[in-house]
Amino acid sequence: MTVVLGAGVATAHPDHGGGGREDFPGEGVADGLYKQHDGDEGHLPAVARNVTLVGKAKVTNPSGAGNTGRVADVTAFGDYAYLTAFRAPTCERTGVHVMDISDPAHPVEVTSAFIPTSAGSYAGEGIQVEHVETPFFHGDLLIHQNETCPGATPGADSGGISLWDVSDPRHPKAVKLHTGDFTNAAGGLDVAPNQTHSMRMWTNVFDKKVYVALVDDEEGTDVDILDITDPYHPVLVNDELDLGEVFGVDQAAPANLTSVFSHDMMITKIGRRYVMNMNYWDGGYVLLDVTDPRPGKVSLIAESDYAALDEERLARGQQVSPEGNAHQSELSPNRKFMIGTDEDFSPYRVTAKIDSGPYAGAEYLATSARDTKPVDENTTISGPTTFVGQACDAAAIPAGTGTALVERGTCAFQVKLDNIVAKGYTAGIVFQNERSDCLGGVTMAAAGPIPYVFTNRYAGLRLLGVPGVTEAGACTTPTPTSGGEATTIKATFDGWGYVRLFGTDIPKSGAGSIKQIGTYAVPESQDPKYARGFGDLSVHEVAMDPDNNSLAYISYYAAGFRVVQYGKNGIQEVGAFIDEDGNNFWGVEVWKDETGEQYVLASDRDFGLYVFHYDG
């Protein structure tokens, strides 16, 4: 039996935010080394088990750089599907692809109806169309979120959500662009709303209003709610819904579950309650009563907690804490079950330990940067560290070898990395600077040829050998001018992200419960033989069958489209599809045509739209 202690860190691809937001964890950048739809190698074998591929359609990509990572999420309404055009590969012509699916066997893009984002913005996680009937708007309303392209400067035409009238899908009309939470920490208003990673709208039949909940990139723990009854003039009705502060939603242990923030949500009418299932990353899965979404009126129904040991790894003889990463979830039609997807793009658990000085033996958390050499089974950071300050001025950095210890601040993570590489260092550790949230972790937006990891300020000061430093005082302890203890940062295989099944009790009023029943993982995702060379084998999203209380559909990135059966006795796979050249699925959604025939739509990041029929 292998025992791995402590210093793991929840990892995911950093897709929240772009240029101005380089440190927010999230998901969704495909493994560029193993492009799908590119021949016989770099992906799992093709499979079609109890699933028929009805049709598929490739989206246009005018960038000339190929379709890798071009597509993000999918939704459908009437005879049309809508696919968000992601920032990969060049952040050109981002927005929403409009697909005519009236003939499911032959879907086709309506290129003239493409919905553009503003320059410097892109759409990704979360898109929705609903029919809205209010005194201010009659028709079909599409909403997508906006994040800022890497390297772009946020401006008035950035961030928030954008609303479009798609009553005529072939001729979309802008209703309101870039609306959301304009408030800032100083109590004033910004020119642009905060970047938004996801959103969900619903019509409240009790107060006759239409609302939309937002995932705020820049205030990660908050859930913002807008009243869009008049979609031309949205009103922010709740920007105080921090689930940690208001309801105490967190995960005190295991020690690696420190990234607690809102990620995605659904809202469901259950009796006389509107219930939001919020996915709160390392804080777990949460059920809220948002019947009245105003501050002080929202109540907690239930929340889940992660176990001390990862269930899928424990079943394989390895004791390691769970990764966390509650990403997305849906309730069953009878509201007695919920399936949640724990996204994890790193099949290796990074463990970090100080090897010399007053804190020798202490473990700490370390997170690899976005596109740098990973700490994996073949790469370890070990030996002395050399403190080089903030590493913003290359001329001030002493030439060296081994590991550079760098303080965050002043310049971008990429600049720091480029400078230490130029000076001869073969690894880099960046620690948090003096700030109120100095104990938090981030995923750095940086690309380079060496291992490059981030840790919090408490760990950084101990790596510097600062005597008597405490976790409570780390955020206000000054940084010394020199220092650097030896450290070892290595990786152990712990599998890709997988699925959890919960039983839910949602009473007519008051508190309920969320109790885990079981887990499901694609077998290859838990096998170290598939850790490299087959694409990202993490789960991403789930869609419950609206007519069957025991069937769900799952997008599993490079592990393909999966169908599972669930119930009080657990969860098991009953169908699967991977194309001949592989897949890279992001979104999944159930759709019925005008005759009532049911299909499942999936968005392939490197291709476009897939239309499936489950035959089981």
N, C-alpha and C positions, 0 to 999 in steps of 0.2 A: 504494500500500500504506500502510495506517495502522499506525503503531508506537506502542504504549502501554507505558510502562515502569513497573516497580516497584510503585507504591503502591496496587495493588488490594487488596481485602480480601474474604475469603470471607464471603458473606452468606447468611443464611437466616432464616426466621421463628422467633422465640424462644418456642418452646412448651414448653421444659423449665422446669418450675417455675412457681410462681405467686407468691402474695403475698410469701413470704419469699425467693424465688429469682428476682430480677428481672433477672439478668444472664447467664443461661446460654443459649447459642445452641442452636437446634433447628429445628423446622419446623412448619408446618401451619396457620397462620391464613389463611383464604381472603381474596382481594382484595375487601374490602368495597365498593369502588366499583363493582364489576362482578358483581353477584349473578347466579349461574346460575339457571336455571328461572324466568326473569322476563321472558319476551317474546322479541322478535326481535333485540334489541341486547345488547351486552356479552359476546358469546361468539363462538366460531368457528362456521362453518356446520355444520349437521347432516351426518353421514355414517354409512353402514352398509355397510362393505366387507368381505365374507367373514365378517361377524359377525351373528348373529341375537339380538335382544333377546327372551329367553324370557319374562321377567316382571320386575316391580319392585314394591316396596312402600315407602310413605312411613312413617317413624317418627312417633310421637307427640311433641309438644313442648308441654308445659303452660305454658311461660313466657309465651306470648302475644306473643313478639317475633319470630316467624317462625323458619324452620328454618335460616337462614344459619349454617353452621359447626357444626351440631348434632352431626353424626356424625363419628367418627374411623375406627378400624380395624375389620377384619372377620375372623372365623374361622368354621369350621363343623365340626360333629361329628354324625354320624347324620343325622337329619332336621331339624336345627336350625342356624341361623346365629346368631352373636352379634356385635353391633355396639356398640362403645364409644360412650357418650353423652358428648360433649366439653363443655368449659367454656363454649363460645360458645352463645348470646349473653350469658347472665346467670349461668352456673355454677349453675343450678338443676337439680335432679333429674338429676344426672350419675350415670353408672354403666354398665350394660350392657343394651341392648335384646335381647330374645330373639325370634327370628323362626322360625316354622314354615315350612320349605321342602320339606315332603313332596310338595307339588305345586309344582314349580319355576315353572310358568306363573302361579301365584297365591300367592306368598309372603304371609304375614300376620304381623303382630306379635302376640305373646302378651303383652298389656299387663299381665296379672296376674302375670307371671313376671319383670318388670323387676328387675334386680339393682342396688341402690343403692350408691353410694359413701357414705362418711361425710360429714357436713356439712362444707363447706369444702374438700372434695377433689374431684378429677375423674379420669376415666380417658381415655386417649388412645392413644398408640402402643403396640401390643403387647397381644394377647389370645390365649389358647391354651386348648384343651381336649384332654386326653389321657385314655385309659383307664389307670387305675393299679391294679395288683394287688400289694399288699405285706401283711405281717402286720398293718399298722395301718389300711389303707384299701383297700376294694374298690369301684371305681366310676369314674365319669367326673369328672375334676377340672378345673375352670376356674380360670385365674389371670389377673388383670388388675393393672396397675400403678396407683399413686396419686401424683398431684401436687397441689399446693395451689393453690386458686383465688386469682386476683389479689386482694390486699387482705385475705385471710384470714390468721390467725395459726396456724402449725403447732402442733398439740397431740398428745396421746397417740394420738388417732384420726386420724392422718394419715400420709402417706408410705408407703414400702415397697410390698409387693404384698399382694393379698388373694386367698384361696383359697376356692372354693365347690364344693360337691358338686352337680353337675348330672346325676346319674344319672337323675333325673326332671326334664327341662328345664323343665317347667311348674311345678315347685316347688323352686327352688334352695335349698340350705341352706348357711349360712356354716360354713366349716371353721376358718379362721384369718384374721383381718383385720389388716392393717398389720404385717406381719413383714418383716424384711430386715436391713440393716446398721445396728445401733444404736451402733456404736463412733464415737468422736470423736477429734479430733486430740490431745486431752490424754490419751488412753489410757483414758478412762472410757466410760460408757454413757449415751446420751441416752434421754429418755422415749419418743420416737418414732423410728422408723427414717428414714434419709435418703429424700428424695423419689426416686422411681424412674421413669425415662422409658420403659423397655422391659424385656422379660424373655423368656427361652426355657427351657422345661423339657425334660428327656429322661430316659428310663430306661436305666440302664447294665446290660446283660445280664451283664456280667462280675462286678460286685460286688453285683448285685441291689438297687441303690439308685436313687432318683429324685432328680435334681438340677434346680435352676433357676439360670440365670445372670441377673444384674441389671445394668442400666445405671443407675449412681448419678449423680443430678443434682448432688449436692453434693460429690462427689469424682470429677469428670468423667473423669479418665483411668483410674480403677479399673474392673475387672470383678469384681463380687462373685458368689460362688457359694454357694448354700444347699443343704443336704441336706434334702429334704422327703419322705424315705421314710416318716416319720411326719408327715403334713402338719399334724397338730394341734400338733406341737412341732418346727418347723423349726430347723435348726442351721447357723450360718454356718461354712463349712469353708474359705473362701478370701476374704479381703478385702485381699490383698496383690498382686493381679494388675494392676499398673500396667504396661502394655505398653511405655511409654517407659523406665521405670526398669529393668524386668526384661529386656526384649529389645531396647531401643534403637529402638523403632518411632517414627519421626518423619519430617519432611520438611524437610531443611535448606534447600532451595531449590526453587522460587522464594521470594522474601522474603515474599510475602503469605500463604503457607501456614503460619500460626501457630496456628490453632485445632485442637489435637490432643486428641481425647477419644473415648471409646467412645460409640456411638450405637445400634447394633442388632446382632443376631447370630442365626445359625442353628446347630444342632448336628446332625451327620450321622454315622451309623455307617458307616465305610469299612473293611472287613475287620475287623481286631482293634483299630482305632483309632476313637475318637470325635473328630471334627474340628469345631472351631468356626470358622466364617467370621465374623470380627469386622470391622465397619465402623468405622473409626477416624478419621472426618471428614478433616481435612487430612493425617492420617498415612497415609491410603490404606486399602486392603483387606488383611486379615491372616488367615492360616490358623494355627490353634493345635491342638495335640494335648491334649485335655482328658480322655483316658481315665481318668487319675487326676487329679481336679481340685484336689487339695490343694496348698498352697504348696510350691514347689520341684519339683513333679512335672509341671506343665504345661510344654510345650515349644513353641517356634516352628517351624512348618513352612515358612512363606513369607510374604512381604509384598510389596505393590506400591508403586511410587513414581510420582508424577505427572511427566509430561514438562515440559520447560522452557516449552513453548508449548502453548496450548489447541488441540487437534486440530480441533475443529469451527470455531473462529474462523480458524485458519490456512488451512483449506480455502476460506475466504471472503476471503482476502487480508488478514487482520488478525493482527498478531503481539502476543499478550497472554498472560500466564501463565494457567494453568488456575485455576478457582475452588476446586478441592478438593471438600470436602463429601461424602465417601464416606458415604452414608446407609444403604443396605440392599443386600443381595446374596443370591443363591442359587446353589448348585451344580447342574449338570445331572445327570440320573439316572445317567449313566455316570461322573460326577465328573471329566470331562475339560475342562469349560468352567465358567465362572462369569460371570454378568451382575451388574453393580453399577450402582446409580443414584446419580448425583451431583446432589443436590437444590440448587437455587439459585432463590430467589424474587426476586432483583434482576437485571433484564436490563441494568443499567448498572454499570460498573466505576468506583468512586470513586477519584480520584487526589488526593492532598493534598501541598502543597509550602509550605515557609516562604519568604516573599518578602523579609524584611528582617532586619537584625541579624547576629550572628556566625554564624548557621547558615543564612543565605540560600541557597536552592537545594536544601536538604535535603528529601527526601521522607519521608512517614510514612503510617501506616495509619489510616483513619478509618471507623467503622461507624455508619450511621444508626440512630436509635432506632426502636422498634417501629412507632409510629403517628404519626409526625411528617411534616412536609413533606419529601419525599425530595430528595436531591441527584440531579438527573437532567438530561436534555437541556435543560430549561427553567430550572433552578435551580442557581446557583453561589454558594458562600460566598467572598467576596473582600474584601480590605482589612485595616485594623488590627484587632487584638483588644484587649479590655479585661479585665484580670484582676479578677474580682469575688469571689474567695475560694470558699468552699463554697456560697454562695448559698442558705443555709438560712434566713436572716433577711432578709426583704424590706426591712425598714427600713434595713439596713446596706449595701444594694446601691446604688451611685450610679446615678442615671438616665443613660441613654445611648442610643446608636444603634449599628448595626453588630453586631459579633460579641462576645458575652460569652465569656470564657475561665474555666472553672469547674473547681474541684478536686472529685473524688469524696469522699464521706464524710458522716457524721452524719445526713443526711436522704435521702429517696428521690430518684431521678432526676426523678420527676414534680414534686416540690416545687421542685427547682432550676429546672426548665423554667418552671413557672408564675410563679416569682419574676422571672426575667429577662425574660419576656414582659411582665409587668406594669410593668417598669422601662423598656420601650421598645426592647429589643434585638431585632434581626431575625434573629439566628442564634445558636447556642450550640455551644461545644466543651467537652466534659467530659474531663478527663484523670485518669488513675489516681492514687490517693493513695499515701502511704508504706505499703508492705506487701510481703511476700516475693514475691508474684506480680505485681508492678507492671508487668511488661512484657507481660502478657497483655491480650487484648482482650475486650470483652463487647458484647452487644446490649442496649441499655437498654430497659426497660419504661416507656415514656412516650408520651403523646399530646399533640399541640399543633400550632399553625399555622405554626411556623417550622422551618427546617432545624436539626437537633439531632444532633450526632455525638459519638462516643466515640473517644479515642485512649489510648495507654499513657503511662506517666509519663515515659519518656525523651523522647518527642515533646512532652509538656506542658512539661517543664522547658526544652526548647529553644525552644518558643514563648514562654516567659517570658524568654528571653535569658540564662539562667543560664550564666555563663562556665565553660568546662572540664568541663561535665557529660559523663559517659560512660555507655554502656549498662550497663556492669558496676556502676557506682556509683549509678545512678538511684534504686534502691529505698530507699536510705538517705540520699539528698541532701534536705535540708530544702526546703520550699517557701518562696520569697520572698514578701514582702507586696505586691509590685506588679510590673508588667511587662506585656508583650504585644506580640508582633511581628506584622507583616502576614502573611497567608496566603491561599492560593487552594485551594479544594476544589471540584472539578468532576467530571463524570461522562461516561463514554464507553460506548456500547452494547457489550455483550459476550455477549448471549444469555442464555436461561434454562437451567436444569439439564437434563442429558441422560444417556445410557446408555453404559456401557463393557462390552465383551466381552473376557474374558480366557481364555487357555488355562491349565489348571492341571495340575500334576504332583504327585500326592499318593502317595508310595511307601508300602510296608508299614511302614516305620519311617524315622526320620531326616528330613532336610530335603527339601523339594520346591521348587516354583517357581510363580509367578503371572506370566504374560506377556501383555501387552495385545495383542489381535488387531485390534480396531477399535472404532468408536463409532457411535452412532445417535442422531439427534435429529429430532423433529417439525420439518419445514421452517419453519413459522411461528414456532417458538421461537427461530430464529436470524435472523429478519427484523425489523429495527427498526420496520417498519410495525405490528408486533403487540406492541410493547413496552408499550403502554397501550391500555386499552379492551376487552380480550378476556379478562380474568381472568388467573390465574396459569398460565403455560404451562410450568411446571417438571415434570419427572418426580418421582414419589414412590417407588413400590414395584414389585417384580417378583416373579412367581410362575412357576417353571419347570413345564412340562408333565411330569408324572411318568412318562408312557409314551412320550415322544418326545424324543430327544436333540438335537433341533434346533428346538424350539418353546418360546416363552415369552410370557407375558401381562404387560402393564405398565399401571399406573395413572398417568395423566399429568395430574392435576388438571384444569384447564379445557381442556387439549388432548385429553382423553378417554381412552378405553380403546384400547390398541394391542396388536396381536399381531405378534411378530417371529420371523423364522427366522434361525438362527445356525449357525455352523460354522467350520471352520478358514480359510475364505475371507472371513469377516466376518459382518455382521449387517444385515438389511434388514426393512422393514415388509411384512407380508402381510395385515394386517387392521386395521380401525379402526371405532370407534363414538363418535359424539357425538349426544346426544339433540336433538330439535327446539328445546328451550329451553336447550340447553347442559348441561354436566356439571361436576362438581367432585370428581373421584375421589381418595380417600385410599388405601384398602386394596384388595388383590386376592388371591384365593385360589382354587385349583382344588378342586372338590368333585365327588364321585360319588354318585349316588343308589343305592338298594338294588339296582337292576338292573345297576349298573356304568356307566350312562350318565354321561358327563363333562360338567360345566358349569364356568363360571368366575364367581365371585361378586366383586362390586366394591361398595365402600361409597362412596356419594356424600355429601359433607359437608353439602349443602344439602337432601338429600332422604331418603335411606335406602339400601335394598338394591336392586342390579341383578343380574339373573341372565342370563348370556350363554352362547351356544354358538358355538364357532368352526366355520365351515363350509368352510374351505379344505382 
